[in-house]
Amino acid sequence: MVTVPDSSPVHRASPAHYEVLVPPPADGSMHARLGRLTLPNGVVETPQFMPVGTNATVKALSPDDLREAGASIILANTYHLYLRPGHDRIARLGGLHRFMAWDRPILTDSGGFQVVSMGELRKIDDDGVTFQSHLDGSYHRFTPELSIAVQEALGADIAVAFDQPVPPASSTREAVAEATARTHRWAERSLAAHDRPGQALFGIVQGGLDPELRAESTRFMTGLPFDGICIGGLAGDETADQRAAALEIAVGLLHDDPRPRYLMGLGSPADLLEAVVQGIDLFDSVLPARVARNGQLWVPGGRLNMRNAQFVEDPRPVQEGCRCLLCRNFSRAYLAHLFRADELLAYRLATCHNLTFTLDFMAEIRSALRSGTFSERLPELRARALPSGARALPVQPE
């Protein structure tokens, strides 16, 4: 068991306690590890996936649905909740946990991704970002201080420092360098502004795909007293190989850092597995819920498109042996009918299935790590995660 030592950059009493229960193999063949993150509202076993509840709800699901699917922590969106219904209103109503009736941990992102990705609707300077609301066109300004104030009012277990992400593959080195330097300054301001007891604060590594900038940003963030380290600026327009190279740099420099590592925005089972191999502990993405609402159901080895005609008279469950609400009670034919009839129940059932599939997959990964069989089971896990014809990253010694 590895705990945060006294020499760690985390100098203040941290509300987030992270333990490495099973470290990576000593031979350096991979960086996968098993851990446990203890937060004010519960324990998160890692590696773990966080469903995204953008507007204080995972679309189409109730808190009971999420608990049944196996969610131990969810993500809510600072930008969206700031605009509607407003963080002050949520605070007056008892905070985000009470507002959405979720009694387990919550992480709020900083809003940085949303406000800096709005194209002509925003303007960035060293102090912050001025943007127009996507709801009504009204003007607003986000700074590190405001982002932290909003997240403190929401009262999540984990807040995230304000940053400036850029598309990793399509941005020039100059643009990446400017955004990374600004992210560093905003990280220091976020730390200075944050003073809510019982709320952890994570910093975000940027640097795009440039090895020097990614290494520089990793070193900078690990030198600050954050409770966890986010790896941002990926899960965008880069290839899987480019992402892997960037992660190799960051995780290599984080090797002796005991804090949890969170790769932002990654959501397909295959991508999750490869990032676990590289040493990542936490993930989030809208992908499982989004593709579910389009009729895409994940099953071992691939996916089913429930809008295809082949399912309209198929009496089987979507996945034999699956414990989700959909597979326990309904057939493929019934779900195909719901999608064709534009019934809202289709979205709930499909989302329950994809999140259950994802969270059960993460549980399988943790079980393999716990038993010491992860390396042996990688081919099996990859076959379960990958659509037919897809390619996984090999596990190679350093």
N, C-alpha and C positions, 0 to 999 in steps of 0.2 A: 504494500500500500504506500503510495506517495502522496504527501500532503504539501501545502504551501510552506516553504521554509521561511525563517525569519529574515533571510537575506533577499527575499523576493522584492520586486518593485512595489508590491501591494503593501504599503506601509500602514494604511488605516485599517480599522477593524472591518473586515469584509462581510457583507451579508450573503456572499456566495462562497460556499466551501466546496472545492473540487478535489476528488481523490482519484488517482489512477490505480485501479484495482488489478489490472493485468497490463503490464507494460509491453511495448513492442518487442519482437524477437531480438535477441542480442546480436544475431548475425547480420542485422541490417537489411534483411530481405524485404521487409516492409515496415511501415510505421503505425499500423493499426493497433489500437489500444482500447481497453474497456475501462470505463470510468463511472463516477457518480457525482452529480452536481446537486448539492443541497441548497435550496432557496427558501425564503420565508414561507412560501405557500406550498412547498412540497419538494419531493426528490425526483430528479431527472436522471434516469440511467442512460449512459452514452456508450456508443454512438446512438443518436436520436434525431428523429425528424419532427419538425414543428409545423403543424398545419397553419395556414395563414387565415386569420380572421380580420380582414382589412377594415371593415366597418364595425368592429366589436361583434362579429359573427362570422363563422366559417359558412359560406353561402349554402343555404338550404338545410343546415344542420342545427340541431339543438345541442346544448351542453351534454345532455344525456347521450345523444348520438356520438359525440366526440369521446366521451368516457368509454362507451361500449367499443368504439373503434380502437381504443388503446392510447389515446393522446394523453401525454403527461404534461405538456407545455404547448402553448399556442403563441402565435405572433399577431399583434395588432398594429395598425398603421397610424403613426403620429400625424402625418399630413392630412389624411382623410378625417380623422377624429377631431383635429383642430378646426377644420372647415365645417364639419357637421357631425355631431350636434354641438361641438365646442368642448374643449378640455375643462373649462370652468364649470360648465353645466354637469359634466360627468363627475367632477370633484364634489360639487354640491350634493350630488345624488349618491355619494358614498364611495366613489372611485370605480375604476374599470372592472375590478373583480365583481363587485356587487351589481354594477350596472348591467353586466352581461351574464350574471349568475354562473360564473366560472370560478371554482374554488381551488384550482391548481395554478401553477406558475404561468405567468405571461411575460413575454418579451415585447417591448415596443421598439420598432426601428426609429431612426432619427428623423425621417421625412426627407433626408438628403436625396435619395434616389428619385423620389417623385418630383421634388421641386427643381432639380437640375436637369431632368429629362423632358422638360416641357417645351423645348425648342424656342419658338418666337414668343412664348408666353412668359419667359423669365429672363432676368439679367443678373449675372453673377459678378460680384466684386469681392475685395478682400474681407469686407465686414460681414457679408451674407448674401442672400438671394432675394431679389424682388420678383414676384410672380403674380400672374392672374389666376384666379380660381377657375377650375374647370367646370364649376357648378354655375356661377353667375357672372364671371368675368371681373369680379372685384379684385382690387390689388391688395397684396399682402407681402410681408417681408419676414423671412426666416433668417435668424442668426443662430450661432451655437447657443447663445444664452436663452433665446426663445425656445429652441428645440428642447433644451433641457428642462425649462420651466413647464412646457406642455407635458413632457414625459413624467415629471414629478407630480403634476396635477393628476395625471391618469393613474399613477401609483402602481405601475407594473413592477414585477420582481426584478427585471433587468431593463435598463435604459441603454441607449446606444449613442455614442458621440456623433455629432453632426459632421458630415463629410461631403466631398465632391467626387462622386464616381464619374468615370467617362467610359464610353464604349472601348473595350480593351484592344480590339483588332483594328478598328477603323480610325483611331485617334493617332495624331502625330506624337512623336516623342516629346516635342515641346509642350503640347497640350497636356499630356500625361504628367510631365514634370511639374507644370504649373498647378494642376489639380492636386497632385500629391503633396506639394509644399503647402498649399492652402489647407488641405486636410490635416496636415501636422499642426498648423497654427490653430485651426478650429478644434483639434483634439485637446490642446492645452487649455483653450477657453472653455470647452465643455467640462473638463475636469474642475476648473476653477469655479464654474457656475453650479456644479452639482453638490447639493448638501442634504438631500432627503435621506434620513436614516432608514435603514432596512431596504434600500434599493441599490442593486449592483449597477455598475457602469462598465460597458465594454467599449474598447477602442477599435478603430477600423484600419487595417493595413490596406494601402492602395499601391500604385506603382505599375498598373497595367501589365503588359507582357514583357516589359523591358527588365532584364535580369538585374541591372544595377539599381534601378528605381525600386523594384520590388524588394530587393535586399535592404536598401536604405530605409524604406518605409517600415519593414519588419523590425529592423533594429531600433528605429525611433519609437515605435509603439510599445515594444517590449521594455523600453526604458521608462515608461510612464506607469503610474500606479493604477492601472485599470484592473478590473476583476476578471476580465476575459478578453480574448483577442479575436476579433472578427477579421476574416479575409474577404475583402470586398473587391469590386472592379472585375469580377469574373462572372461565370454563368451568364455571359452576354453574347457577343458576336465572335468569340474565339472558337477555335476547334478544340476537340477533346485533348489532343496532343499539346496544344498551346497552354491549355488550362493545367494540364499535368506538370508541364515544365515550370509554370509559375508557382504551383503548389509545392513542388520539390524544393524550390528556393526558400519559400516562406517556412515550411515545416522543418527544413534542415536547420534554419536559424532558431526555430522555436523548440528544438530538440530537448533542451534542458529547462525550458520554461514550464512550470507546473500548471498554468492556467488553461481553462477550456478553450478550444479552437472552434470557431463557428464560420463555416463557408456559406455566404449569403446567396440565396436565390437558386439553389440547385435542387431538382426535384424528381428526375426519372430514376427508377430503381437501379438501372445500370450505372448511371453517373454517381449515385449515392455510394454504391459499393466500391467503385474505383477511388472515390475520395476518402472512404474509410481506410482503404489499403494505404493511402498516402498520409494518414494520420489525423483526419478531421473528426471532430466529436459531435458537432451540431449542424443542422441544416434546416432550411425553410424553403418553401416554394408554393405558388398557387397552382402548379402544374397538375397534381393529381385531381384536384377539384375542377379545374378548368377543362381538362380533356374529358372528365366524366360528364360534364354538362353538354359536351358535344357528342356524347354517345360512345366514347372510347373507354372500354373497360380493360384494366390490366389483369392478366392471368399469367401463370407460370410459363415463361418462354415467349411471351408476346402480348398481343392485345386483341380484343374483339370490338368490331364496330357494330353497335346494336342497331344502326340504321340500315344495315345490309339486309336484303330480302331473305337470306338463308336462315334468319333467326325467327321469322314471324310465326313458325309452327314448331319451334324447338322447345320441347318440354323440360329440358335439363336446366339445372342452375347454371349461372354464369361460370362458377368454379366449384367443382366437386370438393367437399370438405371445408369450404370457406365458412368461417363463423359469422360473417357479416349479416346485417338485417336483410339484405337482398337475397343472398344465396340460401339462407335458412328458410325463406318463406315463398320465394317467387321464382318463376321460370324465365328463361331467356325470351320466350314468346311474350310473356306479360310485359317485360321491360321494353321490348321492341314496340309493343302496342302503345305504351305510355309515351315513348318518344314521338311516335307518329301522331298521337292525339294531342301533343304539346301539353301533357299533364305535368304539373309541378312535381308530383311524386317521383317522376323519372329522375329529376335532378338530385333529390334526396337519396334515393336508393343507389344510384350510380356513384355518387360522391362517398356514401358510406362504404361502398365496396372498394373503391380505389384507395381511400385512406386506410381502411383495414388492411388491404394488401400491402401498402407501403409500411405501415407500422408493424405488421407481423414480420415483414422482411427484415426490418431493423432488429426486431427481437431475435430472429434467427441468426443474424450477424453477431449479436451480443452473446447468444448461447454458444456459438462456435468459438468466440474469443474466450469466454469463460472456461470452456472445456479444453482449451488448447488445441482445437482441431480446425482453426480458421484456415490455415494454409492448405490442409488436406481437402477442405470443403469448398475452396474457391471455385473450382470448375463447376460444381453443382450449383453454387450460389449464382455464378455468372449465367449459367444456363437458365436459371429461374428468372433472372432479371432482364435478360436481353431479348429483344425482338429477333426473329429469325434473320440471320445474315448480318447482324450487328457485330462490332468488334470491340473487345475489351482491351484494356492496357495490361501488358505482361507484368509480372512481379519480378524484379531484377535486384540482385545485390547492389549495394552502393559502390 
